[in-house]
Amino acid sequence: MDVALTGATGFLGLRLVRELLGRHRSLTVFAHAGSDSALGRITRFLELTDTPPELIAELPKRLRVVETDLGQPRMGLSAADFERLADELDVVWHSAGNINLDDDLAQLRRVNVEGTRNVLELAAAGCRRPIVNHIGTAFVGGARREGVVYEDELDDSHGFENGYERSKYEAEVLVHEWSAAHGRPVLVLRPSILVTDLPAHPELPEHPLRFIDQILRASLSTVGLAEALVPERERPVMRLPGRPHGHLNLMPVEHAARVMVQLADVKASGRVDTYHVVHDHDVQTTTITALMELLVPVRVELVEKRLLDPSPLEAMADLYPGFTPYLSHRRRFDDTRVRTVLGPELSGIRVDLDYLLAGVRSKQTTESSPRWP
Ligand SMILES: NC(=O)c1ccc[n+]([C@@H]2O[C@H](COP(=O)([O-])OP(=O)(O)OC[C@H]3O[C@@H](n4cnc5c(N)ncnc54)[C@H](OP(=O)(O)O)[C@@H]3O)[C@@H](O)[C@H]2O)c1
């Protein structure tokens, strides 16, 4: 079976590569043209995560790297290469994406929507009618902050918290239209926020929550607070709009990749089959604020409404407005379909403050850890 993967160098994609290499002899990687060597980055990831050296030595033979730009028609390939590749494939995993919540909508659409369109065209052109496994996000649920989001729901009636959510929603709509027009099955896998406790490393993709550390650190230094010198009782208060009884779903990325390849083995209905790839327990918003307080010397207070009188520190800390609304979320993602087909298998991984701190904190914080609890 010939399997291809987009986004193989990403936070999730690297874990999918590892899972897929465990099941398939070879893998075609649609790498991002112009980025650093995909083979080099995949090799480094596997080296840093205790992969047997025999597997690493085989990588150049088992991985075929094809340079692409998904935002371009035919993924930036010549017509001949596009047709030839399409005809060689049985399965296309589409994990590439732009996950910067606040990027310009046109930029987000270029990769997330047009990129998906171009991957679907590749699948439509293939004489073997390759199966498409599309990585979506549970956050196509949009700006609905309460209640339960079900796996078969896809509507924009609640609006979206940021451009990223909107672009991923539009990509899923495309997937449904394509499936109906071509009579082809598509597997849509919707993870929640992906996390790991693997410590940050300059040669690994950035942890999706790392921005918390970066923004807080930058904000403190901009307002002239040298973090290491602030004693506990003098920590500045930082008010953030959010709800202390809110909760978010954070899914260990390694487990998510494992669940995804298992779901790909389930018999398809022939249409779009959508699954929420989520953790069995949500994390309280107060765990996120406690994480902030461990990363930098501030005291975080969640307040009901957006601040009208932000302090200089609070104004600086609001540099990532796409994320702040999630501190007010209290919805749950239903994953009945996953449990029905895979059984009630749980990850056994507890996503708590220690887990999050291990993956999010920077080397700088680690070095100064004796100063923080
Ligand atoms: N991370 C999360 O918390 C999360 C949660 C829910 C859903 N998801 C979804 O999961 C998927 C993977 O996310 P991730 O966390 O792995 O993201 P990531 O770490 O930012 O990786 C993005 C991947 O896409 C590739 N890429 C970006 N633009 C491209 C282009 N124009 N042409 C070809 N390749 C391109 C990147 O290649 P380079 O590195 O070479 O640029 C990289 O391999 C995305 O579809 C995302 O929406 C992620």
The ligand as an SDF file (V2000), in Angstrom:
LIG
                    3D

 48 52  0  0  0  0  0  0  0  0999 V2000
   -1.2530   21.6350   17.0980 N   0  0  0  0  0  0  0  0  0  0  0  0
   -2.4990   21.5580   17.5720 C   0  0  0  0  0  0  0  0  0  0  0  0
   -2.7480   21.8170   18.7580 O   0  0  0  0  0  0  0  0  0  0  0  0
   -3.6160   21.1340   16.6620 C   0  0  0  0  0  0  0  0  0  0  0  0
   -4.8840   20.9570   17.2330 C   0  0  0  0  0  0  0  0  0  0  0  0
   -5.9350   20.5640   16.4250 C   0  0  0  0  0  0  0  0  0  0  0  0
   -5.7210   20.3360   15.0640 C   0  0  0  0  0  0  0  0  0  0  0  0
   -4.4750   20.5310   14.5460 N   0  0  0  0  0  0  0  0  0  0  0  0
   -4.2840   20.2880   13.0950 C   0  0  0  0  0  0  0  0  0  0  0  0
   -3.2740   19.3020   12.9490 O   0  0  0  0  0  0  0  0  0  0  0  0
   -2.5370   19.5300   11.7590 C   0  0  0  0  0  0  0  0  0  0  0  0
   -1.0570   19.5220   12.0860 C   0  0  0  0  0  0  0  0  0  0  0  0
   -0.7620   20.5740   13.0020 O   0  0  0  0  0  0  0  0  0  0  0  0
    0.6880   20.7140   13.6460 P   0  0  0  0  0  0  0  0  0  0  0  0
    0.5070   21.0210   15.0800 O   0  0  0  0  0  0  0  0  0  0  0  0
    1.4980   19.5410   13.2640 O   0  0  0  0  0  0  0  0  0  0  0  0
    1.2050   22.0250   12.9110 O   0  0  0  0  0  0  0  0  0  0  0  0
    2.7170   22.5150   12.7190 P   0  0  0  0  0  0  0  0  0  0  0  0
    3.6180   21.9590   13.7460 O   0  0  0  0  0  0  0  0  0  0  0  0
    2.6570   23.9890   12.5380 O   0  0  0  0  0  0  0  0  0  0  0  0
    3.1270   21.8400   11.3170 O   0  0  0  0  0  0  0  0  0  0  0  0
    2.5810   22.3000   10.1160 C   0  0  0  0  0  0  0  0  0  0  0  0
    3.1030   21.4180    8.9950 C   0  0  0  0  0  0  0  0  0  0  0  0
    2.5500   21.8810    7.7390 O   0  0  0  0  0  0  0  0  0  0  0  0
    3.6180   22.1230    6.8260 C   0  0  0  0  0  0  0  0  0  0  0  0
    3.2450   23.2060    5.9180 N   0  0  0  0  0  0  0  0  0  0  0  0
    2.8600   24.4530    6.2750 C   0  0  0  0  0  0  0  0  0  0  0  0
    2.6160   25.1810    5.1660 N   0  0  0  0  0  0  0  0  0  0  0  0
    2.8350   24.3710    4.1000 C   0  0  0  0  0  0  0  0  0  0  0  0
    2.7610   24.5400    2.6910 C   0  0  0  0  0  0  0  0  0  0  0  0
    2.3850   25.7160    2.1400 N   0  0  0  0  0  0  0  0  0  0  0  0
    3.0790   23.5130    1.8690 N   0  0  0  0  0  0  0  0  0  0  0  0
    3.4680   22.3140    2.4040 C   0  0  0  0  0  0  0  0  0  0  0  0
    3.5450   22.0880    3.7290 N   0  0  0  0  0  0  0  0  0  0  0  0
    3.2360   23.1150    4.5660 C   0  0  0  0  0  0  0  0  0  0  0  0
    4.8000   22.4860    7.7040 C   0  0  0  0  0  0  0  0  0  0  0  0
    6.0210   22.3340    7.0110 O   0  0  0  0  0  0  0  0  0  0  0  0
    7.3040   23.2310    7.4890 P   0  0  0  0  0  0  0  0  0  0  0  0
    7.5400   22.8900    8.9320 O   0  0  0  0  0  0  0  0  0  0  0  0
    8.4110   22.7550    6.6230 O   0  0  0  0  0  0  0  0  0  0  0  0
    6.8950   24.6460    7.2450 O   0  0  0  0  0  0  0  0  0  0  0  0
    4.6270   21.4690    8.8390 C   0  0  0  0  0  0  0  0  0  0  0  0
    5.1000   20.2060    8.4200 O   0  0  0  0  0  0  0  0  0  0  0  0
   -3.0480   20.8480   11.1800 C   0  0  0  0  0  0  0  0  0  0  0  0
   -3.9540   20.5630   10.1400 O   0  0  0  0  0  0  0  0  0  0  0  0
   -3.7710   21.5090   12.3480 C   0  0  0  0  0  0  0  0  0  0  0  0
   -4.8220   22.3410   11.9130 O   0  0  0  0  0  0  0  0  0  0  0  0
   -3.4110   20.9080   15.2990 C   0  0  0  0  0  0  0  0  0  0  0  0
  1  2  1  0
  2  3  2  0
  2  4  1  0
  4  5  1  0
  4 48  2  0
  5  6  2  0
  6  7  1  0
  7  8  2  0
  8  9  1  0
  8 48  1  0
  9 10  1  0
  9 46  1  0
 10 11  1  0
 11 12  1  0
 11 44  1  0
 12 13  1  0
 13 14  1  0
 14 15  2  0
 14 16  1  0
 14 17  1  0
 17 18  1  0
 18 19  2  0
 18 20  1  0
 18 21  1  0
 21 22  1  0
 22 23  1  0
 23 24  1  0
 23 42  1  0
 24 25  1  0
 25 26  1  0
 25 36  1  0
 26 27  1  0
 26 35  1  0
 27 28  2  0
 28 29  1  0
 29 30  1  0
 29 35  2  0
 30 31  1  0
 30 32  2  0
 32 33  1  0
 33 34  2  0
 34 35  1  0
 36 37  1  0
 36 42  1  0
 37 38  1  0
 38 39  2  0
 38 40  1  0
 38 41  1  0
 42 43  1  0
 44 45  1  0
 44 46  1  0
 46 47  1  0
M  CHG  2   8   1  16  -1
M  END
$$$$
